[in-house]
Every structure is written in structure tokens, then in C-alpha cells.
């Protein structure tokens, strides 16, 4: 297992709360986006708290973070705007 895969496994199993800053950068590689989606999806299924922080506008967040993350937020999350 590669080092990043080990870290990802530990994050999903042990970190009950996880904060991800700059979650909707939009400049990730396809591999990075896939890993991000896997982490969010597994945490969603395990009902673990995940806080995503971004500087993009509310109307851009869904398209920037991707359809999987946007659907998870729509189903069980919320968007908090800080001006």
C-alpha cells in the first residue's frame, strides 16, 4: 500500500471529525478528485463529521467540489456562508 493510501485509510477509520480547507480548488488531477470523492463518500456512509472550507461563492461550490460531494451536502449537510 502506498503512503497516501495508508493515510487515507487512517483518516476514514480513526478521525471522527475532519476539516478540509480549500476543498473546491478546481485544479486537482483526476486521481486527486477520485481520492477526495472516496474519502467524502466513505465518511458519509459512516456518518462521520466532515467540514469543507472553500473561498468560492455559494453558487459555484457545487460545480467546483464535484457532483458526488454536492449530492452528499444536499442530502445531509448544510452550506454556511461567511461574508
Secondary structure, DSSP 8 states (H G I E B T S, - for coil): --HHHHHHHHHHHH-SEEEEETTT-S---HHHHHHHHHHHHHHHHTT-EEEEE--S-HHHHHHHH-HHHHHHHHHH-------
